[in-house]
């Protein structure tokens, strides 16, 4: 599983940011890198008051569990 991890900030308050992610099950890390910008553009279209500050693709470690 590959995660597109990104930081989104409010357009009117660029200092208010949150980490967000999109999970993909059928892509390689390279496919994530190549397809990230179109996916982020779709996300921004549905969240018009937010802007993407940074992003990266990473392999999800399924052994890690959120508490």
C-alpha positions in Angstrom: 0.0 0.0 0.0 1.3 3.4 -0.9 0.4 6.7 0.8 0.4 10.1 -0.7 1.1 12.2 2.3 0.7 16.0 2.0 0.4 19.1 4.1 -2.6 21.3 3.4 -2.9 24.8 4.7 -5.9 27.2 4.9 -5.7 29.7 2.0 -6.7 32.6 4.3 -4.4 31.4 7.2 -1.3 29.8 5.7 0.1 29.1 9.1 -2.8 26.7 9.9 -1.8 23.5 8.3 -2.7 19.8 8.7 -1.1 16.6 7.5 -3.5 14.6 5.2 -3.1 11.5 3.2 -4.5 9.5 0.3 -4.0 5.7 0.3 -3.5 3.6 -2.9 -3.5 -0.1 -3.0 -2.7 -0.9 -6.7 0.2 1.5 -7.5 4.0 1.4 -7.1 6.0 4.2 -5.5 7.0 5.5 -8.9 3.3 5.5 -10.1 2.5 7.5 -7.0 5.2 10.1 -7.7 4.0 10.4 -11.3 0.3 10.6 -10.5 0.5 12.7 -7.3 0.0 16.1 -8.9 -3.2 15.2 -10.7 -4.6 13.6 -7.5 -3.7 16.6 -5.5 -5.3 18.9 -8.1 -8.5 16.8 -7.7 -8.3 17.1 -3.9 -7.8 20.9 -4.1 -10.8 21.2 -6.4 -13.0 19.7 -3.7 -11.3 21.7 -0.9 -11.1 25.2 -2.4 -10.2 27.0 0.8 -7.0 24.9 1.2 -3.6 24.9 -0.5 -1.0 22.2 -0.7 2.2 23.1 1.0 4.3 19.9 0.4 3.8 16.3 -0.5 5.6 12.9 -0.7 4.8 9.3 -1.5 5.7 6.6 1.0 5.2 2.9 1.5 2.7 2.2 4.3 4.1 0.1 7.1 1.1 -2.1 8.0 2.9 -3.1 11.3 2.4 0.4 12.6 -0.9 1.0 14.4 -2.4 4.3 15.4 -3.2 4.7 19.1 
